[in-house]
Amino acid sequence: MVRVEDPDYPAYLRVIWNAHVTEMSDLAETERARLMAAVNVVEMALRQIMEPDKINLASLGNQVPHLHWHMIARFSDDAHYPQPIWAERQRDASALRLMECRQRLPALAARIVEWMVAD
C-alpha cells in the first residue's frame, strides 16, 4: 500500500500487487482473495479513521498496466465531488477538511498495519 501525493486528496491510497500482472484474472484464487482482503482492510481503515462520505475504489491500469487499486476517501466538500477525482474540478477543496485528513494520516497508517499484521 502506498499513499498518493495529491494535494486535494491526502487520503488517496493505492494497493499494489507486487508481481507483474495486469488483471485480477491473472491471479490464482488464493492470490485474489489475499489482494481483496488487503483492499478490504484499507477501506475499513479509511472509513474508520477518515470518516468520509464515500470511498472510491478503482482498478484502472490503462496507463500503467500493473494490477493495483486506487482507494480514495471522498467528502461532499472535496474538490471534485460528486464527480470522480479525474473529472472537472467543482470547487476549491475545504482547507479545514484537508488539514483534518492530513492530521489523521498517522492513525490511518497505524490502523492499516495493525489490521494487516492481525490478518
SEMI-351663 format. One record per residue: residue in three letters; x, y, z of N, C-alpha, C in turn. Coordinates in pm, whole numbers, plus 50000, padded with zeros to 5 digits. Example, Ala and Ser with C-alpha at 12.3 -4.5 7.8 and 13.67 -1.06 7.14 Angstrom:
! SEMI-351663
site marfi=ALA&n.px=51319&n.py=49431&n.pz=50780&ca.px=51230&ca.py=49550&ca.pz=50780&c.px=51320&c.py=49670&c.pz=50780
site marfi=SER&n.px=51285&n.py=49775&n.pz=50708&ca.px=51367&ca.py=49894&ca.pz=50714&c.px=51290&c.py=50003&c.pz=50787
This chain:
! SEMI-351663
site marfi=MET&n.px=50085&n.py=49884&n.pz=50000&ca.px=50000&ca.py=50000&ca.pz=50000&c.px=50090&c.py=50123&c.pz=50000
site marfi=VAL&n.px=50056&n.py=50220&n.pz=49918&ca.px=50129&ca.py=50347&ca.pz=49914&c.px=50029&c.py=50461&c.pz=49914
site marfi=ARG&n.px=50070&n.py=50572&n.pz=49972&ca.px=49986&ca.py=50691&ca.pz=49970&c.px=50023&c.py=50774&c.pz=49848
site marfi=VAL&n.px=49923&n.py=50819&n.pz=49776&ca.px=49944&ca.py=50904&ca.pz=49658&c.px=49958&c.py=51047&c.pz=49706
site marfi=GLU&n.px=50060&n.py=51116&n.pz=49659&ca.px=50083&ca.py=51256&ca.pz=49696&c.px=49994&c.py=51345&c.pz=49610
site marfi=ASP&n.px=49874&n.py=51368&n.pz=49658&ca.px=49778&ca.py=51452&ca.pz=49587&c.px=49733&c.py=51561&c.pz=49684
site marfi=PRO&n.px=49757&n.py=51688&n.pz=49653&ca.px=49725&ca.py=51794&ca.pz=49748&c.px=49576&c.py=51804&c.pz=49783
site marfi=ASP&n.px=49489&n.py=51761&n.pz=49692&ca.px=49345&ca.py=51766&ca.pz=49718&c.px=49291&c.py=51641&c.pz=49788
site marfi=TYR&n.px=49371&n.py=51533&n.pz=49787&ca.px=49324&ca.py=51405&ca.pz=49840&c.px=49432&c.py=51338&c.pz=49925
site marfi=PRO&n.px=49452&n.py=51386&n.pz=50047&ca.px=49555&ca.py=51326&ca.pz=50131&c.px=49524&c.py=51181&c.pz=50169
site marfi=ALA&n.px=49398&n.py=51142&n.pz=50163&ca.px=49359&ca.py=51004&ca.pz=50196&c.px=49335&c.py=50926&c.pz=50066
site marfi=TYR&n.px=49431&n.py=50934&n.pz=49976&ca.px=49428&ca.py=50863&ca.pz=49848&c.px=49539&c.py=50760&c.pz=49854
site marfi=LEU&n.px=49501&n.py=50634&n.pz=49852&ca.px=49596&ca.py=50524&ca.pz=49866&c.px=49590&c.py=50433&c.pz=49744
site marfi=ARG&n.px=49697&n.py=50359&n.pz=49722&ca.px=49698&ca.py=50253&ca.pz=49620&c.px=49739&c.py=50123&c.pz=49688
site marfi=VAL&n.px=49665&n.py=50020&n.pz=49659&ca.px=49704&ca.py=49885&ca.pz=49698&c.px=49758&c.py=49821&c.pz=49571
site marfi=ILE&n.px=49884&n.py=49783&n.pz=49575&ca.px=49954&ca.py=49737&ca.pz=49455&c.px=49996&c.py=49591&c.pz=49472
site marfi=TRP&n.px=49965&n.py=49510&n.pz=49374&ca.px=50011&ca.py=49371&ca.pz=49372&c.px=50156&c.py=49372&c.pz=49325
site marfi=ASN&n.px=50245&n.py=49311&n.pz=49402&ca.px=50388&ca.py=49319&ca.pz=49372&c.px=50430&c.py=49247&c.pz=49244
site marfi=ALA&n.px=50378&n.py=49129&n.pz=49219&ca.px=50415&ca.py=49057&ca.pz=49097&c.px=50354&c.py=49128&c.pz=48977
site marfi=HIS&n.px=50424&n.py=49126&n.pz=48865&ca.px=50374&ca.py=49198&ca.pz=48748&c.px=50265&c.py=49117&c.pz=48677
site marfi=VAL&n.px=50142&n.py=49159&n.pz=48703&ca.px=50026&ca.py=49107&ca.pz=48631&c.px=49939&c.py=49228&c.pz=48598
site marfi=THR&n.px=49853&n.py=49212&n.pz=48500&ca.px=49772&ca.py=49327&ca.pz=48459&c.px=49627&c.py=49318&c.pz=48501
site marfi=GLU&n.px=49576&n.py=49200&n.pz=48526&ca.px=49433&ca.py=49184&ca.pz=48556&c.px=49413&c.py=49094&c.pz=48677
site marfi=MET&n.px=49299&n.py=49110&n.pz=48743&ca.px=49263&ca.py=49025&ca.pz=48857&c.px=49260&c.py=48878&c.pz=48816
site marfi=SER&n.px=49216&n.py=48851&n.pz=48694&ca.px=49205&ca.py=48713&ca.pz=48647&c.px=49341&c.py=48649&c.pz=48621
site marfi=ASP&n.px=49448&n.py=48728&n.pz=48626&ca.px=49584&ca.py=48672&ca.pz=48616&c.px=49627&c.py=48604&c.pz=48746
site marfi=LEU&n.px=49555&n.py=48632&n.pz=48855&ca.px=49592&ca.py=48579&ca.pz=48985&c.px=49524&c.py=48445&c.pz=49011
site marfi=ALA&n.px=49591&n.py=48362&n.pz=49090&ca.px=49528&ca.py=48240&ca.pz=49139&c.px=49419&c.py=48280&c.pz=49239
site marfi=GLU&n.px=49326&n.py=48191&n.pz=49264&ca.px=49215&ca.py=48222&ca.pz=49354&c.px=49264&c.py=48268&c.pz=49491
site marfi=THR&n.px=49366&n.py=48203&n.pz=49545&ca.px=49417&ca.py=48241&ca.pz=49678&c.px=49483&c.py=48379&c.pz=49673
site marfi=GLU&n.px=49548&n.py=48412&n.pz=49562&ca.px=49609&ca.py=48544&ca.pz=49548&c.px=49502&c.py=48652&c.pz=49538
site marfi=ARG&n.px=49396&n.py=48625&n.pz=49462&ca.px=49285&ca.py=48721&ca.pz=49451&c.px=49224&c.py=48746&c.pz=49588
site marfi=ALA&n.px=49206&n.py=48640&n.pz=49663&ca.px=49148&ca.py=48654&ca.pz=49797&c.px=49239&c.py=48737&c.pz=49886
site marfi=ARG&n.px=49369&n.py=48715&n.pz=49877&ca.px=49465&ca.py=48793&ca.pz=49957&c.px=49463&c.py=48940&c.pz=49919
site marfi=LEU&n.px=49460&n.py=48968&n.pz=49789&ca.px=49456&ca.py=49107&ca.pz=49743&c.px=49327&c.py=49175&c.pz=49789
site marfi=MET&n.px=49214&n.py=49108&n.pz=49772&ca.px=49088&ca.py=49170&ca.pz=49810&c.px=49077&c.py=49185&c.pz=49962
site marfi=ALA&n.px=49141&n.py=49097&n.pz=50038&ca.px=49144&ca.py=49114&ca.pz=50184&c.px=49222&c.py=49240&c.pz=50219
site marfi=ALA&n.px=49331&n.py=49267&n.pz=50148&ca.px=49408&ca.py=49389&ca.pz=50171&c.px=49326&c.py=49512&c.pz=50134
site marfi=VAL&n.px=49256&n.py=49507&n.pz=50021&ca.px=49170&ca.py=49618&ca.pz=49979&c.px=49064&c.py=49642&c.pz=50087
site marfi=ASN&n.px=49007&n.py=49537&n.pz=50139&ca.px=48904&ca.py=49550&ca.pz=50243&c.px=48960&c.py=49613&c.pz=50370
site marfi=VAL&n.px=49079&n.py=49573&n.pz=50411&ca.px=49142&ca.py=49631&ca.pz=50531&c.px=49164&c.py=49780&c.pz=50511
site marfi=VAL&n.px=49215&n.py=49818&n.pz=50396&ca.px=49241&ca.py=49960&ca.pz=50371&c.px=49109&c.py=50038&c.pz=50367
site marfi=GLU&n.px=49006&n.py=49981&n.pz=50304&ca.px=48877&ca.py=50051&ca.pz=50301&c.px=48821&c.py=50069&c.pz=50442
site marfi=MET&n.px=48826&n.py=49963&n.pz=50523&ca.px=48774&ca.py=49973&ca.pz=50660&c.px=48851&c.py=50078&c.pz=50740
site marfi=ALA&n.px=48982&n.py=50082&n.pz=50723&ca.px=49063&ca.py=50180&ca.pz=50796&c.px=49032&c.py=50322&c.pz=50748
site marfi=LEU&n.px=49019&n.py=50341&n.pz=50617&ca.px=48982&ca.py=50473&ca.pz=50564&c.px=48848&c.py=50518&c.pz=50622
site marfi=ARG&n.px=48751&n.py=50427&n.pz=50625&ca.px=48619&ca.py=50463&ca.pz=50678&c.px=48625&c.py=50496&c.pz=50826
site marfi=GLN&n.px=48698&n.py=50416&n.pz=50902&ca.px=48702&ca.py=50437&ca.pz=51047&c.px=48780&c.py=50562&c.pz=51085
site marfi=ILE&n.px=48894&n.py=50584&n.pz=51024&ca.px=48982&ca.py=50695&ca.pz=51065&c.px=48943&c.py=50825&c.pz=50996
site marfi=MET&n.px=48914&n.py=50821&n.pz=50867&ca.px=48885&ca.py=50944&ca.pz=50792&c.px=48739&c.py=50986&c.pz=50797
site marfi=GLU&n.px=48649&n.py=50891&n.pz=50820&ca.px=48505&ca.py=50917&ca.pz=50825&c.px=48454&c.py=50990&c.pz=50700
site marfi=PRO&n.px=48483&n.py=50935&n.pz=50582&ca.px=48441&ca.py=51001&ca.pz=50458&c.px=48293&c.py=50981&c.pz=50430
site marfi=ASP&n.px=48243&n.py=51058&n.pz=50335&ca.px=48107&ca.py=51040&ca.pz=50287&c.px=48098&c.py=50918&c.pz=50195
site marfi=LYS&n.px=48209&n.py=50887&n.pz=50129&ca.px=48213&ca.py=50777&ca.pz=50032&c.px=48357&c.py=50733&c.pz=50013
site marfi=ILE&n.px=48376&n.py=50606&n.pz=49978&ca.px=48506&ca.py=50555&ca.pz=49937&c.px=48497&c.py=50524&c.pz=49788
site marfi=ASN&n.px=48593&n.py=50573&n.pz=49711&ca.px=48601&ca.py=50536&ca.pz=49569&c.px=48708&c.py=50430&c.pz=49553
site marfi=LEU&n.px=48673&n.py=50322&n.pz=49485&ca.px=48766&ca.py=50214&ca.pz=49452&c.px=48772&c.py=50205&c.pz=49300
site marfi=ALA&n.px=48893&n.py=50194&n.pz=49248&ca.px=48907&ca.py=50180&ca.pz=49103&c.px=49030&c.py=50096&c.pz=49071
site marfi=SER&n.px=49013&n.py=50005&n.pz=48979&ca.px=49126&ca.py=49929&ca.pz=48926&c.px=49130&c.py=49960&c.pz=48778
site marfi=LEU&n.px=49214&n.py=50056&n.pz=48742&ca.px=49215&ca.py=50104&ca.pz=48604&c.px=49333&c.py=50045&c.pz=48526
site marfi=GLY&n.px=49451&n.py=50093&n.pz=48551&ca.px=49569&ca.py=50038&ca.pz=48485&c.px=49579&c.py=50065&c.pz=48337
site marfi=ASN&n.px=49509&n.py=50166&n.pz=48288&ca.px=49518&ca.py=50195&ca.pz=48145&c.px=49654&c.py=50253&c.pz=48107
site marfi=GLN&n.px=49708&n.py=50339&n.pz=48191&ca.px=49838&ca.py=50400&ca.pz=48163&c.px=49952&c.py=50318&c.pz=48220
site marfi=VAL&n.px=49929&n.py=50253&n.pz=48334&ca.px=50030&ca.py=50166&ca.pz=48395&c.px=49967&c.py=50027&c.pz=48405
site marfi=PRO&n.px=49997&n.py=49939&n.pz=48310&ca.px=49932&ca.py=49807&ca.pz=48308&c.px=49991&c.py=49713&c.pz=48414
site marfi=HIS&n.px=49964&n.py=49748&n.pz=48538&ca.px=50009&ca.py=49667&ca.pz=48652&c.px=49894&c.py=49668&c.pz=48752
site marfi=LEU&n.px=49860&n.py=49552&n.pz=48802&ca.px=49743&ca.py=49539&ca.pz=48889&c.px=49757&c.py=49621&c.pz=49016
site marfi=HIS&n.px=49665&n.py=49715&n.pz=49033&ca.px=49662&ca.py=49797&ca.pz=49154&c.px=49521&c.py=49855&c.pz=49170
site marfi=TRP&n.px=49489&n.py=49891&n.pz=49294&ca.px=49360&ca.py=49950&ca.pz=49325&c.px=49381&c.py=50091&c.pz=49378
site marfi=HIS&n.px=49308&n.py=50186&n.pz=49323&ca.px=49304&ca.py=50322&ca.pz=49375&c.px=49196&c.py=50324&c.pz=49483
site marfi=MET&n.px=49228&n.py=50381&n.pz=49599&ca.px=49133&ca.py=50388&ca.pz=49709&c.px=49133&c.py=50530&c.pz=49763
site marfi=ILE&n.px=49020&n.py=50598&n.pz=49750&ca.px=49015&ca.py=50741&ca.pz=49778&c.px=48900&c.py=50772&c.pz=49872
site marfi=ALA&n.px=48932&n.py=50832&n.pz=49986&ca.px=48829&ca.py=50881&ca.pz=50077&c.px=48771&c.py=51008&c.pz=50016
site marfi=ARG&n.px=48638&n.py=51010&n.pz=50000&ca.px=48571&ca.py=51123&ca.pz=49937&c.px=48480&c.py=51193&c.pz=50036
site marfi=PHE&n.px=48473&n.py=51324&n.pz=50020&ca.px=48390&ca.py=51408&ca.pz=50106&c.px=48305&c.py=51498&c.pz=50018
site marfi=SER&n.px=48185&n.py=51529&n.pz=50063&ca.px=48094&ca.py=51610&ca.pz=49982&c.px=48147&c.py=51750&c.pz=49955
site marfi=ASP&n.px=48248&n.py=51793&n.pz=50030&ca.px=48307&ca.py=51925&ca.pz=50006&c.px=48446&c.py=51916&c.pz=49943
site marfi=ASP&n.px=48481&n.py=51799&n.pz=49887&ca.px=48612&ca.py=51791&ca.pz=49822&c.px=48608&c.py=51858&c.pz=49685
site marfi=ALA&n.px=48721&n.py=51867&n.pz=49621&ca.px=48735&ca.py=51949&ca.pz=49500&c.px=48653&c.py=51900&c.pz=49380
site marfi=HIS&n.px=48619&n.py=51772&n.pz=49376&ca.px=48552&ca.py=51719&ca.pz=49258&c.px=48416&c.py=51655&c.pz=49286
site marfi=TYR&n.px=48381&n.py=51640&n.pz=49411&ca.px=48259&ca.py=51568&ca.pz=49449&c.px=48136&c.py=51632&c.pz=49385
site marfi=PRO&n.px=48043&n.py=51557&n.pz=49331&ca.px=48029&ca.py=51413&ca.pz=49334&c.px=48095&c.py=51342&c.pz=49216
site marfi=GLN&n.px=48169&n.py=51416&n.pz=49134&ca.px=48235&ca.py=51358&ca.pz=49018&c.px=48361&c.py=51280&c.pz=49060
site marfi=PRO&n.px=48414&n.py=51196&n.pz=48972&ca.px=48542&ca.py=51130&ca.pz=49001&c.px=48652&c.py=51234&c.pz=49017
site marfi=ILE&n.px=48758&n.py=51198&n.pz=49087&ca.px=48865&ca.py=51296&ca.pz=49110&c.px=48936&c.py=51336&c.pz=48982
site marfi=TRP&n.px=48918&n.py=51260&n.pz=48876&ca.px=48982&ca.py=51291&ca.pz=48749&c.px=48894&c.py=51379&c.pz=48660
site marfi=ALA&n.px=48774&n.py=51410&n.pz=48706&ca.px=48682&ca.py=51494&ca.pz=48629&c.px=48713&c.py=51642&c.pz=48652
site marfi=GLU&n.px=48632&n.py=51726&n.pz=48592&ca.px=48650&ca.py=51870&ca.pz=48609&c.px=48627&c.py=51910&c.pz=48755
site marfi=ARG&n.px=48714&n.py=51997&n.pz=48802&ca.px=48708&ca.py=52047&ca.pz=48938&c.px=48575&c.py=52120&c.pz=48960
site marfi=GLN&n.px=48511&n.py=52095&n.pz=49073&ca.px=48383&ca.py=52156&ca.pz=49106&c.px=48398&c.py=52279&c.pz=49197
site marfi=ARG&n.px=48504&n.py=52279&n.pz=49279&ca.px=48524&ca.py=52384&ca.pz=49380&c.px=48664&c.py=52370&c.pz=49436
site marfi=ASP&n.px=48707&n.py=52467&n.pz=49515&ca.px=48830&ca.py=52451&ca.pz=49592&c.px=48802&c.py=52356&c.pz=49707
site marfi=ALA&n.px=48897&n.py=52272&n.pz=49737&ca.px=48881&ca.py=52179&ca.pz=49849&c.px=48877&c.py=52257&c.pz=49980
site marfi=SER&n.px=48805&n.py=52205&n.pz=50075&ca.px=48796&ca.py=52266&ca.pz=50207&c.px=48932&c.py=52258&c.pz=50278
site marfi=ALA&n.px=48990&n.py=52371&n.pz=50309&ca.px=49120&ca.py=52374&ca.pz=50377&c.px=49112&c.py=52305&c.pz=50512
site marfi=LEU&n.px=49003&n.py=52325&n.pz=50582&ca.px=48985&ca.py=52261&ca.pz=50713&c.px=48980&c.py=52110&c.pz=50698
site marfi=ARG&n.px=48904&n.py=52061&n.pz=50601&ca.px=48894&ca.py=51917&ca.pz=50577&c.px=49031&c.py=51858&c.pz=50542
site marfi=LEU&n.px=49105&n.py=51926&n.pz=50455&ca.px=49237&ca.py=51878&ca.pz=50416&c.px=49330&c.py=51870&c.pz=50537
site marfi=MET&n.px=49326&n.py=51971&n.pz=50621&ca.px=49410&ca.py=51972&ca.pz=50741&c.px=49371&c.py=51856&c.pz=50833
site marfi=GLU&n.px=49242&n.py=51836&n.pz=50854&ca.px=49196&ca.py=51725&ca.pz=50939&c.px=49241&c.py=51591&c.pz=50883
site marfi=CYS&n.px=49229&n.py=51572&n.pz=50753&ca.px=49272&ca.py=51446&ca.pz=50692&c.px=49423&c.py=51426&c.pz=50709
site marfi=ARG&n.px=49499&n.py=51529&n.pz=50684&ca.px=49646&ca.py=51516&ca.pz=50700&c.px=49683&c.py=51482&c.pz=50844
site marfi=GLN&n.px=49612&n.py=51539&n.pz=50939&ca.px=49640&ca.py=51509&ca.pz=51080&c.px=49606&c.py=51364&c.pz=51116
site marfi=ARG&n.px=49513&n.py=51304&n.pz=51045&ca.px=49472&ca.py=51167&ca.pz=51073&c.px=49557&c.py=51062&c.pz=51000
site marfi=LEU&n.px=49646&n.py=51104&n.pz=50912&ca.px=49725&ca.py=51008&ca.pz=50834&c.px=49807&c.py=50913&c.pz=50921
site marfi=PRO&n.px=49874&n.py=50959&n.pz=51027&ca.px=49948&ca.py=50862&ca.pz=51110&c.px=49857&c.py=50756&c.pz=51172
site marfi=ALA&n.px=49739&n.py=50796&n.pz=51218&ca.px=49644&ca.py=50700&ca.pz=51275&c.px=49596&c.py=50602&c.pz=51167
site marfi=LEU&n.px=49576&n.py=50651&n.pz=51046&ca.px=49535&ca.py=50565&ca.pz=50935&c.px=49642&c.py=50460&c.pz=50907
site marfi=ALA&n.px=49765&n.py=50504&n.pz=50895&ca.px=49875&ca.py=50411&ca.pz=50868&c.px=49888&c.py=50307&c.pz=50979
site marfi=ALA&n.px=49877&n.py=50351&n.pz=51102&ca.px=49887&ca.py=50259&ca.pz=51216&c.px=49775&c.py=50156&c.pz=51213
site marfi=ARG&n.px=49653&n.py=50199&n.pz=51183&ca.px=49539&ca.py=50107&ca.pz=51179&c.px=49557&c.py=50003&c.pz=51069
site marfi=ILE&n.px=49602&n.py=50047&n.pz=50953&ca.px=49623&ca.py=49954&ca.pz=50842&c.px=49727&c.py=49849&c.pz=50881
site marfi=VAL&n.px=49838&n.py=49893&n.pz=50936&ca.px=49942&ca.py=49799&ca.pz=50978&c.px=49887&c.py=49704&c.pz=51084
site marfi=GLU&n.px=49817&n.py=49758&n.pz=51181&ca.px=49760&ca.py=49675&ca.pz=51289&c.px=49671&c.py=49565&c.pz=51230
site marfi=TRP&n.px=49583&n.py=49600&n.pz=51138&ca.px=49490&ca.py=49501&ca.pz=51083&c.px=49558&c.py=49406&c.pz=50986
site marfi=MET&n.px=49659&n.py=49454&n.pz=50914&ca.px=49731&ca.py=49365&ca.pz=50820&c.px=49811&c.py=49260&c.pz=50899
site marfi=VAL&n.px=49872&n.py=49302&n.pz=51007&ca.px=49951&ca.py=49209&ca.pz=51088&c.px=49859&c.py=49107&c.pz=51155
site marfi=ALA&n.px=49741&n.py=49150&n.pz=51198&ca.px=49647&ca.py=49062&ca.pz=51267&c.px=49586&c.py=48960&c.pz=51171
site marfi=ASP&n.px=49585&n.py=48990&n.pz=51044&ca.px=49521&ca.py=48903&ca.pz=50945&c.px=49599&c.py=48779&c.pz=50916
